Amino acid sequence: MAPANGPQKKCLPADRQSCFIAGMIISLVNSKGGVGKSTLAGNLAGWLASHGRSVILADCDTQHSSSEWISEALPEIAVVRLSNADAVLDQLPELGMEADFVIADGPGSQTETSRALLMWADLAVLPCKASMFEARALDRNTAFVRQAQAIRKGPPEVIAVLNMVGRDYRLTRDMRDAAATLGLKLAETPITLRQAYADAPGQATFVWNMGYAAKGAAEEIDQLFQELFPEITAKCSSDNDRIQINRKP
């Protein structure tokens, strides 16, 4: 047990085998662009903050999509932009001491920055679409993670998330088979291709605040994050501590 006045331990959600002191650094990485890293990063930052956790969003993508979104949607979340691998290596561990969670939104093409994120991450989330091109990219990204794990002799924990899933469920099954072949844990909850996810940043909000039209998106994103972080919602003592889906038309 940590001292009463000291930092609290948090357990990694992927398999709960590791605990550590201070903030959890969660890196969303994929060397391929257009897989929804910023969408997941922004929603995760908002979801954790909505459950009473202090959050820092580290935007490591040159497009700055997630930082612009969060700065407008939830200004109380601290936003930091880390423009290159050196900035990530130098600043990310310090950020980890300043909040319960640091959400690092990785770039889509800067491999060195993605590698740097893996060197400090406690948990690596690999968003991927369901396609054969993505299966090949998943192989490359898994190799990056394994290299970081070998250097660090353990972390980061890693989990892949099927994102922007369309109607071709055969490809979804193919991606699950590909992840299993790579020995990669794949989240049970996929995120489907919905207009609400694209609309939320432009409206400076989150899907759970967008009414009935975004109800499906709000429910599945909440289900995914509850799967990844069951200890967050388990500690909620009342309905006021949980995300409330706005059901107004």
Buried (B, 14 or more C-beta within 10 A) or exposed (E): EEEEEEEEEBBBBBEEEBEBEBBBBBBBBBBBEEBBBBBBBBBBBBBBBBBEBBBBBBBBBBEBBBBBBBBEBBEEBBBBBBBBBEBBBEBBBEBBEEBBBBBBBBBBEBBEBBBBBBBBBBBBBBBBBBBEEBBEBBEEBBEBBBEBBEEEEEBBBBBBBBBBBEEEEEBBEBBBEBBEEBEBBBBEBBBBBBEBBEBBBEBBBBBBBBBEEBBEBBEBBBBBBBBBBEEBBEEEEEEEEBBEBBEEE
